[in-house]
Amino acid sequence: MAQKYSDIVGLRESKAAYNIRNEEKGEWSFFIANDQFNDIVRKVVSAVFNNDADAHKSFWIEGTYGTGKSHAAAVIAHLLCDPVDDIKEWIDTEYSAPKYDALRGSLYKLREKKRLLPVKLVGARDLAHKSDLSRLLQRTIKQTLKDFGINILVKTDFDNYVEHIDTNAEIWDIILGKSPKLRSVSPDRKKLVADLQMQDSKTLLLAEEALRESGIDVRLDAANLENWFFEVQDKLKELGQYDGLLILWDEFTDVMKSDIGLSLLVELQTLTEAAMNSKNDSYFFFISHPSH
């Protein structure tokens, strides 16, 4: 027979603020689902199934500080992105009651068909101009791919480097002069451009390394960002493990409130509307708090 409250009730550990980019192992699983969260899960599942044009959309959660929206979004990301074996215990525990049979079943059915790669952003850092959006997304997605051991090169990478070399000839002469590795395969600018036009992956990787060492960024222009984004999605799908990208963007209020917020929203709307096409399986998940 229970002698004290702790024999009946247990507390799960939690933090005052949840950091989606610096999660501790298993931290997401401390979340306790409620009816509001379950309604969100149902909408997300319906969207990602991608069999209903009206439901196939990206997501936006808004809530005041401390209400658990970041943690809730992190849980959804794990449900959509982790191996099924890693989320099974949480699903079977939280949704063990008969009234959750349909929700539990829909989650497992979805994961039989779909798995997304999580890409995490926080706030408006590194966004000083609207052209920075393409650089931020490209750099973060590339870093995520690297972290997951996925090597993807798409055509617009090569095109963008060729354009940058053609318009910054003197800079690339200096970069070549300081990079023995790049110079060993492309001894001069003419050969470098020719190799990139032939879409030589080794040359591109060496050019990227030389640029990182120089501290220079190559930016995709807005017109190319959409093409690049969905080429990455399609290449990812071809590899067989993931079907698309989940861009989880926390503290998105900072983006909206910035001086360039409106122009960034226009660019992001273009991407999210393109993602609604039935041939695509990538989603944005924005997390913000109420703002005047």
C-alpha positions as CSV (number, residue, x, y, z in Angstrom):
1,M,0.0,0.0,0.0
2,A,1.3,3.5,-0.9
3,Q,2.6,5.3,2.2
4,K,3.5,8.7,0.6
5,Y,2.8,10.8,-2.5
6,S,6.0,9.8,-4.2
7,D,4.8,6.2,-4.3
8,I,2.0,7.3,-6.6
9,V,3.2,10.4,-8.4
10,G,6.5,10.9,-10.1
11,L,8.0,14.1,-11.5
12,R,9.8,14.4,-14.8
13,E,12.8,16.6,-15.0
14,S,12.5,19.8,-17.0
15,K,14.2,23.2,-17.7
16,A,12.8,26.7,-17.6
17,A,13.8,27.2,-21.2
18,Y,14.2,24.5,-23.9
19,N,17.1,24.9,-26.4
20,I,16.3,23.0,-29.6
21,R,19.9,23.2,-30.8
22,N,21.5,22.0,-27.6
23,E,19.3,19.2,-26.4
24,E,20.6,16.7,-23.8
25,K,20.2,13.1,-24.7
26,G,16.6,12.0,-24.1
27,E,15.6,15.4,-22.9
28,W,12.7,15.7,-25.3
29,S,11.0,12.6,-23.9
30,F,10.3,14.4,-20.6
31,F,7.5,16.3,-22.3
32,I,3.9,15.4,-21.2
33,A,1.4,15.5,-23.9
34,N,-2.0,17.3,-23.4
35,D,-5.1,17.7,-25.6
36,Q,-3.8,20.9,-27.2
37,F,-0.5,19.2,-28.1
38,N,-2.3,16.2,-29.4
39,D,-4.4,18.4,-31.7
40,I,-1.2,19.8,-33.1
41,V,0.3,16.3,-33.7
42,R,-2.8,15.3,-35.6
43,K,-2.5,18.4,-37.9
44,V,1.2,17.7,-38.4
45,V,0.6,14.1,-39.2
46,S,-2.1,15.0,-41.7
47,A,0.2,17.5,-43.4
48,V,3.2,15.2,-43.7
49,F,1.1,12.3,-45.0
50,N,0.8,14.5,-48.1
51,N,-2.4,12.9,-49.3
52,D,-4.6,16.0,-48.8
53,A,-3.7,19.2,-50.7
54,D,-5.5,21.4,-48.1
55,A,-3.6,19.9,-45.2
56,H,-0.2,19.8,-46.9
57,K,1.3,22.9,-45.3
58,S,4.2,24.1,-43.1
59,F,3.6,24.8,-39.4
60,W,3.6,27.8,-37.0
61,I,3.3,27.7,-33.2
62,E,2.8,30.9,-31.2
63,G,2.7,31.1,-27.4
64,T,4.0,33.2,-24.5
65,Y,7.3,32.6,-22.9
66,G,7.5,29.5,-20.7
67,T,4.4,27.8,-22.2
68,G,6.5,24.9,-23.6
69,K,6.2,25.6,-27.3
70,S,9.9,25.0,-28.0
71,H,9.8,21.7,-26.2
72,A,6.6,20.7,-27.9
73,A,8.1,21.5,-31.3
74,A,11.2,19.5,-30.4
75,V,9.0,16.5,-29.6
76,I,7.3,16.8,-32.9
77,A,10.7,17.0,-34.6
78,H,11.8,13.8,-32.9
79,L,8.5,12.0,-33.8
80,L,9.1,12.9,-37.5
81,C,12.9,12.5,-37.7
82,D,14.2,9.9,-35.2
83,P,14.4,6.2,-35.9
84,V,11.1,4.6,-35.0
85,D,12.8,2.5,-32.3
86,D,13.9,5.7,-30.5
87,I,10.4,7.1,-30.3
88,K,8.4,3.9,-29.7
89,E,8.6,3.9,-25.9
90,W,7.4,7.5,-25.7
91,I,4.5,7.0,-28.1
92,D,3.4,3.7,-26.4
93,T,3.6,5.4,-23.0
94,E,1.9,8.7,-23.8
95,Y,-0.7,7.2,-26.1
96,S,-1.4,3.9,-24.3
97,A,-5.0,4.7,-23.5
98,P,-7.6,3.3,-25.9
99,K,-8.8,6.8,-26.8
100,Y,-5.4,7.4,-28.4
101,D,-5.5,4.3,-30.6
102,A,-6.2,6.3,-33.7
103,L,-3.5,8.9,-33.0
104,R,-0.9,6.2,-32.0
105,G,-1.7,4.2,-35.1
106,S,-1.5,7.3,-37.4
107,L,2.0,8.1,-36.1
108,Y,3.3,4.6,-36.8
109,K,1.6,4.5,-40.2
110,L,3.2,7.9,-41.1
111,R,6.6,6.7,-40.0
112,E,6.3,3.6,-42.2
113,K,6.2,6.0,-45.1
114,K,8.1,9.2,-44.1
115,R,11.1,10.4,-42.3
116,L,12.4,14.0,-42.3
117,L,15.9,15.4,-41.6
118,P,15.8,18.1,-38.8
119,V,17.5,21.4,-39.5
120,K,17.5,23.8,-36.5
121,L,17.6,27.6,-36.5
122,V,17.2,30.1,-33.6
123,G,16.4,33.8,-33.9
124,A,17.6,36.3,-36.4
125,R,21.4,35.9,-35.9
126,D,23.4,36.5,-39.1
127,L,20.5,38.2,-40.9
128,A,21.5,41.7,-41.6
129,H,20.2,41.8,-45.2
130,K,17.6,39.9,-47.0
131,S,20.2,38.2,-49.1
132,D,21.6,36.7,-45.9
133,L,18.6,34.3,-45.8
134,S,19.9,32.2,-48.6
135,R,23.3,32.0,-47.1
136,L,22.0,31.1,-43.6
137,L,19.7,28.4,-44.9
138,Q,22.3,26.9,-47.2
139,R,25.0,27.0,-44.5
140,T,22.8,25.5,-41.8
141,I,21.4,22.8,-44.1
142,K,24.9,21.9,-45.3
143,Q,26.2,21.7,-41.7
144,T,23.2,19.5,-40.8
145,L,23.9,17.1,-43.7
146,K,27.6,17.0,-42.6
147,D,26.6,16.3,-39.0
148,F,24.4,13.4,-40.1
149,G,27.2,12.0,-42.4
150,I,25.3,12.9,-45.6
151,N,27.2,14.1,-48.6
152,I,25.0,16.0,-51.2
153,L,26.2,18.3,-53.9
154,V,23.6,20.0,-56.2
155,K,24.0,21.8,-59.5
156,T,23.4,25.3,-58.2
157,D,26.4,24.9,-55.8
158,F,28.6,24.6,-58.9
159,D,26.8,27.4,-60.8
160,N,27.1,29.8,-57.9
161,Y,30.8,29.2,-57.4
162,V,31.5,29.7,-61.1
163,E,29.6,33.0,-61.0
164,H,31.5,34.1,-57.9
165,I,34.8,33.3,-59.5
166,D,34.0,35.2,-62.6
167,T,32.9,38.3,-60.7
168,N,35.7,38.2,-58.1
169,A,38.7,37.2,-60.1
170,E,41.3,38.9,-58.0
171,I,40.0,37.4,-54.8
172,W,40.1,33.9,-56.2
173,D,43.7,34.5,-57.5
174,I,44.6,35.2,-53.8
175,I,42.6,32.2,-52.6
176,L,44.3,29.9,-55.0
177,G,47.7,31.3,-54.0
178,K,47.0,30.5,-50.4
179,S,45.5,27.0,-50.9
180,P,48.0,24.3,-52.0
181,K,45.2,21.7,-51.9
182,L,43.0,23.5,-54.3
183,R,45.9,24.5,-56.5
184,S,47.0,20.9,-56.7
185,V,43.8,20.0,-58.7
186,S,43.1,23.5,-60.2
187,P,46.4,25.4,-60.6
188,D,44.7,28.5,-62.0
189,R,41.3,30.2,-62.3
190,K,40.6,29.0,-65.8
191,K,41.1,25.4,-64.8
192,L,39.1,25.9,-61.6
193,V,36.1,27.3,-63.5
194,A,36.3,24.5,-66.1
195,D,36.4,21.8,-63.3
196,L,33.4,23.4,-61.6
197,Q,31.5,23.6,-64.9
198,M,32.1,19.9,-65.2
199,Q,30.5,19.5,-61.7
200,D,33.7,17.9,-60.3
201,S,32.8,17.2,-56.7
202,K,36.3,17.0,-55.4
203,T,37.1,20.5,-56.8
204,L,34.0,22.0,-55.2
205,L,34.8,20.5,-51.8
206,L,38.4,21.9,-52.0
207,A,37.0,25.3,-53.1
208,E,34.6,25.3,-50.2
209,E,37.5,24.5,-47.8
210,A,39.7,27.2,-49.3
211,L,36.8,29.7,-48.8
212,R,36.2,28.7,-45.2
213,E,39.9,29.3,-44.5
214,S,39.7,32.7,-46.1
215,G,36.6,33.7,-44.2
216,I,34.6,34.4,-47.3
217,D,31.0,33.3,-47.9
218,V,29.5,32.5,-51.3
219,R,25.8,33.4,-51.3
220,L,23.0,31.9,-53.3
221,D,20.8,34.6,-54.7
222,A,17.1,34.6,-54.0
223,A,16.2,33.2,-57.4
224,N,18.5,30.2,-56.9
225,L,17.6,29.4,-53.3
226,E,14.3,27.7,-54.1
227,N,15.9,25.5,-56.7
228,W,18.8,24.7,-54.4
229,F,16.5,23.9,-51.5
230,F,14.4,21.4,-53.4
231,E,17.4,19.9,-55.2
232,V,18.8,19.1,-51.8
233,Q,15.4,17.5,-50.9
234,D,15.3,15.4,-54.0
235,K,18.9,14.3,-53.6
236,L,18.2,13.4,-50.0
237,K,15.2,11.4,-51.0
238,E,17.2,9.5,-53.6
239,L,19.6,8.3,-50.9
240,G,16.6,6.5,-49.4
241,Q,16.9,7.3,-45.6
242,Y,15.0,10.6,-45.5
243,D,12.1,12.0,-47.6
244,G,12.6,15.7,-47.0
245,L,13.7,18.5,-44.7
246,L,12.1,19.8,-41.5
247,I,13.3,23.4,-40.9
248,L,12.7,24.0,-37.2
249,W,13.1,27.8,-36.6
250,D,12.7,28.8,-32.9
251,E,12.5,32.5,-31.7
252,F,11.1,33.4,-35.0
253,T,9.6,36.6,-33.5
254,D,13.1,38.1,-33.7
255,V,13.1,37.6,-37.4
256,M,9.7,39.3,-37.8
257,K,10.6,42.2,-35.6
258,S,13.9,42.9,-37.4
259,D,14.3,45.8,-39.9
260,I,14.2,43.4,-42.8
261,G,11.5,41.1,-41.3
262,L,8.9,41.9,-44.0
263,S,11.3,41.1,-46.9
264,L,12.4,37.9,-45.2
265,L,8.8,36.8,-44.7
266,V,8.2,37.3,-48.5
267,E,11.2,35.1,-49.3
268,L,10.1,32.5,-46.8
269,Q,6.5,32.5,-48.1
270,T,7.8,31.7,-51.5
271,L,9.6,28.7,-50.2
272,T,6.8,27.5,-48.0
273,E,4.3,27.8,-50.8
274,A,6.6,25.8,-53.1
275,A,6.8,23.2,-50.4
276,M,3.0,22.8,-50.6
277,N,3.4,21.2,-54.0
278,S,2.4,17.5,-53.7
279,K,5.8,16.4,-55.1
280,N,7.6,18.0,-52.2
281,D,8.0,16.6,-48.7
282,S,9.8,19.4,-46.8
283,Y,8.3,21.6,-44.1
284,F,9.1,24.8,-42.1
285,F,8.1,24.9,-38.5
286,F,8.2,28.4,-37.1
287,I,8.0,29.0,-33.3
288,S,7.2,32.6,-32.1
289,H,5.6,34.4,-29.2
290,P,2.8,37.0,-29.4
291,S,4.0,40.4,-30.5
292,H,2.3,43.8,-31.0
